[in-house]
Amino acid sequence: MAAWWSKQRKKMKPEVAAKTKRSVPSGLFQKCDECGATVPSEQVKEALWCCPQCGHHFVMPTAERIKITVDEGSFVEADVNIQPEDPLEFRDSKRYADRLRSAQKQVGVADAFREGRATLGGRPVSIGFFVFEFMGGSMGSVVGEKITRLFERALADRVPAIILNASGGARMQEGILSLMQMAKTTAALARLKEAGLPYVSVLLHPTTGGVAASFAMLGDVIVAEPKALIGFAGPRVIEQTIRQKLPEGFQRSEFLLQHGMVDAIVSRHDMKDTLSRLVSLLGPEKQRARA
Amino acid sequence: MPPVIDTRQALDFERPIVELENRIAELKSLGGPQLEIEIRRLERKARQLQREVFSELSAWQKVLLSRHPLRPFTLDYVGRLCEDWIELHGDRAFRDDESIVGGVARFRGRPVMILGHQKGRGTKENMRRNFGMTRPEGYRKALRLMKMASRLGLPILTFIDTPGAYPGIDAEERGQAEAIAKNLEVMSRLPVPIIATVIGEGGSGGALALGVADRILMLEYSVYSVISPEGCASILWKDQKKVETAAREMKMTAPDLLELGVADALVPEPAGGAHRDPEAAADAVGEAIARELSALSSLSPEARVEARYQKFRRMGSFLESGPGA
């Protein structure tokens, strides 16, 4: 685990939502995108990848994210043997197959999603994390399959489902198959909900496109980290369409809360506690009785 | 002969054919037996030219055909396929979005719910219909009508023809992503038969919002993709001029989608495309829908919902080695 973390720190190059990229602290000092302060990286790391000056949330490495989200040592990853293919033999300036290989090498995971079983406050959940470092967390067939299995496992185990979303949207290089992952994952989620099991969606920076327009915005409870970019269309596309500058704070968590699209904004420091309490309040009857 | 088309409305690769046809029409109007031979020669030539052009259409040319200003839109099909059409308006929350039309009608004797994206003819109607680009209230109108259809046992026929969901400030404010997502969620569980027909442009999430169906039919020159070729070219190639390459690489034509296991059937179009003979195009669509509807009607609601689940469950392409979880 530590090995791939150190590798992926060297270079992060999301394929999607390039403009919305926030840098992960690297080197000895880090400049805060928000308040402009130059702060020691060590302090940023200690503050869970938040600016020690203003509290701004940086994008943080997924492996660390898993650690701070679930009960210590409880995450048992599933479906680690699923590998992406290149069904369209897609090629832009580079072949998709080569892009996949280099992302795998840089990030140390097979694709942009990790999921499995874990506990939160001692209660079992089916939980998954987007790996934004991997091609901007874009959703192709592997991501869609894993999310579907996450929901199916939650249903089989009769436990809550939780997803921490961070994605530019559907992966263009898998064409229509990526679009269909929206339907596939959402159908699995619909069955879970029908069975009376809760799903909590956590929106991290950024959550846009086809991920927003499917399971990410369908949480029974939706919580967002502060100032995350959340929306269907990217800001650049909207600006091109309407030919004007977007207002300050548009499509940020606070904007979504105001417009009734998310339930709460939760700081990274409080996320684990909030999720634990939600699981305990919303989870299946027998868990509630035990609590 | 197909109807005479204004050459200004013809696509570049249609123009030589259309010009030839217009010349034929001109000669015919002059009359006289001495022109008969010439007319017949030109007609043969026009047919041959059309065969040549249409036998090797590029993906991009098919995109252009799918967006043809003269192409039949949802209401053109409704008018030809249905009786007793009553349009129903509004999402009961905000407003009526005219980029999606919905209503009840009788299809081959059977009451059905119809929903479809609707583009406009000409600038004025296009403004009103926002060029077929839907806002949240449009998806929510569709949702309202689909739930109603489900409760009353009406099969749902959808017609897909949109450049995509509208990317605007107001649409985002009112929850564009949530509106699309909700439709996917609800459609996946509706007990009534759902048949989606892509009649023109299947633009991304905005198309899928009417597309979680038991059967997905595609007209021969329709397209369906995760992003427009323009958007793909600009993001991946950072070059708007690469639209033709992007269209090809994304594998977005009807035969591509059939091969990828997303479309269930391809509906052949009249020679030269649906706009050259809307009547024949509607007949073919009607036949295809009737066939699927009768097959779906023989299943129990539970079996249909399960089959729909499995249909989308299978979509995707990946490798898996060794034991899973």
Contacts between the chains, C-beta under 8 A, distances in Angstrom:
chain1	res1	chain2	res2	distance
A	16	B	235	7.4
A	78	B	324	7.0
A	78	B	325	3.6
A	79	B	320	7.9
A	79	B	324	5.5
A	79	B	325	5.6
A	81	B	320	5.5
A	81	B	321	4.9
A	81	B	322	4.9
A	81	B	323	7.4
A	81	B	324	6.5
A	82	B	318	5.4
A	82	B	319	7.2
A	82	B	320	5.1
A	82	B	324	7.8
A	83	B	318	6.4
A	83	B	319	4.3
A	83	B	320	7.2
A	83	B	321	7.2
A	84	B	318	5.9
A	84	B	319	7.7
A	85	B	317	4.9
A	85	B	318	5.7
A	85	B	319	5.7
A	87	B	260	7.1
A	87	B	317	3.8
A	88	B	249	6.8
A	88	B	250	7.1
A	88	B	251	5.0
A	90	B	249	5.4
A	90	B	250	7.7
A	91	B	249	6.3
A	92	B	236	4.1
A	92	B	237	5.5
A	92	B	246	8.0
A	92	B	249	7.0
A	93	B	236	7.5
A	93	B	237	6.6
A	116	B	325	7.3
A	140	B	316	7.8
A	141	B	315	8.0
A	141	B	316	3.4
A	141	B	317	4.9
A	141	B	318	4.8
A	142	B	316	7.9
A	142	B	318	4.9
A	144	B	315	8.0
A	144	B	316	5.5
A	145	B	316	5.6
A	145	B	318	5.8
A	148	B	313	6.8
A	149	B	324	8.0
A	149	B	325	7.4
A	153	B	325	7.2
A	170	B	204	7.8
A	170	B	226	4.9
A	170	B	227	7.5
A	171	B	226	7.9
A	172	B	226	5.9
A	172	B	227	5.6
A	172	B	232	5.4
A	172	B	235	6.9
A	172	B	236	6.1
A	172	B	250	7.2
A	173	B	236	7.8
A	174	B	226	7.7
A	174	B	317	7.3
A	175	B	225	6.4
A	175	B	226	5.5
A	175	B	250	4.5
A	175	B	251	5.3
A	175	B	252	6.6
A	175	B	260	7.7
A	176	B	224	5.9
A	176	B	225	6.0
A	176	B	226	5.9
A	176	B	250	7.6
A	176	B	251	7.1
A	176	B	252	6.6
A	176	B	256	7.8
A	176	B	257	5.9
A	176	B	260	6.2
A	176	B	262	5.3
A	177	B	260	6.3
A	177	B	262	7.3
A	177	B	315	6.2
A	177	B	316	5.5
A	177	B	317	5.9
A	178	B	226	5.0
A	179	B	204	6.3
A	179	B	205	7.2
A	179	B	208	5.9
A	179	B	224	8.0
A	179	B	225	7.3
A	179	B	226	4.2
A	180	B	208	7.9
A	180	B	262	5.9
A	180	B	312	6.4
A	180	B	315	4.1
A	180	B	316	7.0
A	181	B	315	7.4
A	181	B	316	6.2
A	182	B	181	7.9
A	182	B	184	6.1
A	182	B	205	6.7
A	182	B	208	6.0
A	183	B	184	5.5
A	183	B	188	6.9
A	183	B	208	6.2
A	183	B	211	7.3
A	183	B	212	4.9
A	183	B	312	4.7
A	183	B	315	7.6
A	184	B	312	4.4
A	184	B	313	6.0
A	184	B	315	5.6
A	184	B	316	6.8
A	186	B	181	6.5
A	186	B	184	4.2
A	186	B	185	5.1
A	186	B	188	6.2
A	186	B	212	7.8
A	187	B	184	7.6
A	187	B	185	7.9
A	187	B	188	3.7
A	187	B	189	7.8
A	187	B	212	7.2
A	187	B	308	7.5
A	187	B	309	5.4
A	187	B	312	5.3
A	187	B	313	7.2
A	188	B	309	8.0
A	188	B	313	7.6
A	189	B	185	6.6
A	190	B	185	4.8
A	190	B	186	7.5
A	190	B	188	4.8
A	190	B	189	5.0
A	191	B	189	7.7
A	191	B	309	7.2
A	193	B	185	7.7
A	194	B	189	6.6
A	208	B	177	8.0
A	209	B	205	7.7
A	210	B	204	7.6
A	210	B	205	5.8
A	210	B	226	7.3
A	212	B	177	3.8
A	212	B	181	7.6
A	213	B	165	7.7
A	213	B	176	7.4
A	213	B	177	4.4
A	213	B	180	4.1
A	213	B	181	5.2
A	213	B	184	8.0
A	213	B	205	4.5
A	214	B	180	7.7
A	214	B	181	5.1
A	214	B	184	5.9
A	215	B	181	7.2
A	216	B	177	7.4
A	216	B	181	7.5
A	217	B	175	7.3
A	217	B	177	4.8
A	217	B	178	4.2
A	217	B	181	4.7
A	218	B	178	7.6
A	218	B	181	5.0
A	218	B	182	7.1
A	218	B	185	5.7
A	230	B	177	7.8
A	231	B	172	5.1
A	231	B	176	7.4
A	231	B	177	6.4
A	232	B	165	6.2
A	232	B	167	7.3
A	232	B	171	7.3
A	232	B	172	6.4
A	232	B	176	4.0
A	232	B	177	4.0
A	232	B	180	7.0
A	232	B	205	7.1
A	233	B	165	7.5
A	233	B	167	3.3
A	233	B	168	7.8
A	233	B	171	7.6
A	233	B	172	6.8
A	233	B	176	7.1
A	237	B	167	4.9
A	237	B	231	7.4
A	238	B	167	4.9
A	238	B	168	6.3
A	238	B	169	6.6
A	238	B	172	7.1
A	241	B	166	8.0
A	241	B	167	5.0
A	241	B	168	6.3
A	242	B	168	5.9
A	242	B	169	6.7
A	246	B	169	7.0
A	247	B	169	7.8
A	250	B	169	7.0
A	250	B	172	7.4
A	251	B	172	6.0
A	259	B	173	5.4
A	259	B	174	7.4
A	259	B	175	7.1
A	260	B	175	7.7
A	261	B	175	5.1
A	261	B	178	6.2
